[in-house]
Amino acid sequence: FIPVAGRALAGLRSTPRASRAGVVVSDSALDEAELTKLFGRLADKKLLLDVEGAGTPEMKDCCHGGCDNCPYSRIFDEMNAGKAKWVACYENRELIDGRTHRPPAMETLFGNADEVEKAAFIERVTAIPYAQTLGPMKSVPADEPPSVEALEVFWAKLAAAAVGEAGEAAEVLSAEQWGNGLQKLTGQEHGAMWKDFKLIAQAA
């Protein structure tokens, strides 16, 4: 993690698939290479955590040195990394001290709207530049966007997780549904690292 002065740092149905040596193996269009392309376009270097005490002076002033008498010694409300590391499970977040975070990818996907259509998502995500990230082991061409088929599978899984099984056919997702879907698919409340994000390929 890279310290920030004065701030606390921190946290369509697929067909059968299997995991081998930590690598997701899938016979769907959303394989590990396609997930890597998508992760490199959605991930960011920063994450805000909406934890208890987030944004309070006590959290901000804590040294996070593991002191036994401090309730915030092992709790963080912001994380930063040298390379993109997390796909935020939110479209926009603001803490009570005024810090805000809207991942650049969300700016591209949602713009000034509070929802995004499936067709627009597929078009816009392919326009997001690929960035080097922390986590993926597979090397992919930076100028090769995720396939339309992979993005359609991703959308269907996200929509189904966000609004239920019938959501697979959803043509529009709100910003809140986007975040809720990512939380359910990755098991993470605030943001998903690669090891969490690649679980999406295994989601039913």
C-alpha positions in Angstrom: 0.0 0.0 0.0 1.1 3.6 -0.7 0.6 5.9 2.4 -1.5 9.0 1.9 -0.5 11.8 4.2 -3.0 12.3 7.0 -5.2 9.4 5.9 -5.7 5.9 7.1 -5.0 3.1 4.6 -6.6 -0.3 4.6 -11.1 -3.3 3.5 -26.5 -16.1 -19.3 -25.7 -19.0 -17.0 -22.3 -20.4 -17.3 -21.6 -24.0 -18.3 -19.7 -26.4 -16.0 -16.1 -25.3 -15.0 -13.3 -26.3 -12.7 -10.3 -24.7 -10.9 -6.8 -26.1 -11.4 -3.7 -24.8 -9.5 -5.5 -21.6 -8.7 -6.3 -20.8 -12.3 -10.0 -20.6 -13.3 -10.7 -23.0 -16.2 -14.1 -22.4 -17.9 -15.6 -23.5 -21.2 -17.8 -20.4 -21.3 -16.8 -17.3 -23.2 -15.8 -15.7 -19.9 -12.5 -17.5 -19.4 -9.4 -16.2 -17.5 -8.0 -14.3 -20.4 -11.3 -12.4 -21.0 -11.6 -11.8 -17.2 -8.1 -10.4 -17.2 -8.9 -8.0 -20.0 -12.0 -6.9 -18.1 -10.2 -6.6 -14.7 -7.6 -4.4 -16.4 -10.3 -2.0 -17.5 -12.4 -1.9 -14.3 -9.8 -2.0 -11.5 -8.4 1.1 -9.8 -5.5 2.0 -7.5 -7.8 3.3 -4.8 -10.6 2.0 -2.6 -12.7 3.7 0.1 -14.2 1.5 2.8 -17.4 2.3 4.4 -16.4 0.7 7.8 -17.4 1.8 11.3 -15.7 5.0 12.1 -14.8 5.8 8.4 -14.0 9.4 7.9 -13.9 10.3 11.6 -11.1 12.3 13.2 -10.3 9.2 15.4 -9.8 7.1 12.3 -7.8 9.7 10.5 -5.5 10.3 13.5 -4.9 6.6 14.2 -1.3 5.4 13.6 -2.6 2.0 12.7 0.3 0.4 14.6 -1.7 -2.4 16.2 -2.1 -0.7 19.6 -4.3 -2.8 21.8 -6.2 0.1 23.3 -7.2 1.7 20.0 -10.4 0.5 18.2 -9.0 1.6 14.8 -5.6 0.1 15.0 -6.5 -2.7 12.5 -9.4 -1.0 10.7 -8.8 1.1 7.6 -11.1 3.4 5.6 -8.9 3.9 2.5 -6.5 1.7 0.6 -4.1 2.7 -2.1 -1.7 0.7 -4.4 0.9 1.5 -7.0 -1.0 -0.4 -9.6 -4.7 -1.0 -10.1 -5.7 -3.6 -7.6 -9.4 -3.4 -6.8 -12.7 -3.4 -8.7 -14.8 -1.3 -6.4 -18.2 -2.7 -5.4 -19.7 0.8 -5.7 -20.2 3.4 -8.4 -19.4 6.3 -6.2 -18.6 6.7 -2.5 -18.2 9.6 -0.1 -17.1 9.5 3.5 -18.2 11.9 6.2 -14.9 13.8 6.1 -15.5 14.8 2.4 -13.3 12.2 0.8 -14.9 10.8 -2.4 -14.0 8.1 -4.8 -15.6 7.4 -8.2 -13.5 4.8 -10.1 -12.5 6.1 -13.6 -14.2 3.1 -15.2 -17.5 4.1 -13.5 -17.2 7.6 -14.9 -17.0 6.0 -18.4 -19.7 3.5 -17.9 -22.3 5.6 -16.1 -21.3 9.2 -16.9 -23.9 11.5 -15.3 -26.6 8.8 -15.3 -27.6 6.5 -12.4 -28.1 3.5 -14.7 -26.4 1.9 -17.7 -27.9 -0.1 -20.6 -26.4 -3.5 -21.6 -25.6 -2.3 -25.1 -23.9 0.9 -23.7 -21.9 -1.1 -21.2 -20.5 -3.4 -23.9 -19.7 -0.4 -26.1 -18.1 1.7 -23.4 -16.1 -0.9 -21.5 -14.2 -1.8 -24.7 -13.2 1.9 -25.0 -11.6 1.9 -21.5 -7.8 1.7 -21.8 -6.3 -1.5 -20.4 -4.0 -0.8 -17.3 -1.4 -3.1 -15.7 -2.9 -4.5 -12.5 -1.9 -6.5 -9.5 -3.0 -10.1 -9.4 -3.6 -11.7 -12.8 -0.9 -14.1 -13.9 -2.0 -14.2 -17.6 -0.6 -11.7 -20.0 -3.1 -10.2 -22.5 -2.7 -7.7 -25.3 -3.3 -4.3 -24.0 -5.1 -3.2 -27.2 -7.4 -6.2 -27.4 -10.7 -5.5 -25.6 -12.8 -8.2 -24.0 -15.0 -10.1 -26.6 -18.6 -9.2 -26.9 -19.5 -12.7 -25.9 -17.5 -12.5 -22.7 -19.1 -9.1 -21.8 -22.6 -10.6 -22.5 -21.8 -13.4 -20.1 -20.4 -11.0 -17.5 -23.5 -8.8 -17.7 -25.9 -11.8 -17.4 -24.1 -13.0 -14.3 -24.0 -9.5 -12.8 -27.6 -8.9 -13.5 -28.7 -12.3 -12.2 -26.8 -11.7 -8.9 -28.2 -8.2 -8.6 -31.9 -8.8 -9.2 -32.4 -12.5 -9.2 -32.4 -15.3 -11.8 -34.8 -13.4 -14.1 -32.2 -10.6 -14.2 -30.1 -12.5 -16.7 -32.4 -10.9 -19.4 -32.1 -7.4 -17.9 -31.2 -4.7 -20.3 -30.6 -2.0 -17.7 -28.7 -1.9 -14.4 -28.7 0.9 -11.9 -25.5 2.0 -10.1 -26.8 0.4 -6.9 -27.6 -2.9 -8.7 -24.1 -2.9 -10.3 -22.5 -2.7 -6.8 -24.8 -5.2 -5.3 -24.1 -7.7 -8.1 -20.4 -7.4 -7.7 -20.7 -7.9 -3.9 -22.6 -11.1 -4.4 -20.4 -12.4 -7.1 -17.1 -11.7 -5.4 -18.1 -12.1 -1.8 -16.5 -8.7 -1.0 -18.3 -5.7 0.5 -16.1 -2.8 -0.6 -13.9 -4.0 -3.5 -12.6 -7.1 -5.2 -9.0 -8.0 -5.8 -8.2 -10.4 -8.7 -8.5 -13.6 -6.6 -12.1 -12.5 -5.8 -13.0 -11.1 -9.2 -12.1 -14.3 -11.1 -14.7 -16.1 -9.0 -17.2 -14.5 -11.3 -16.4 -17.1 -14.0 -17.5 -19.8 -11.6 -20.7 -18.2 -10.6 -23.9 -20.1 -11.5 
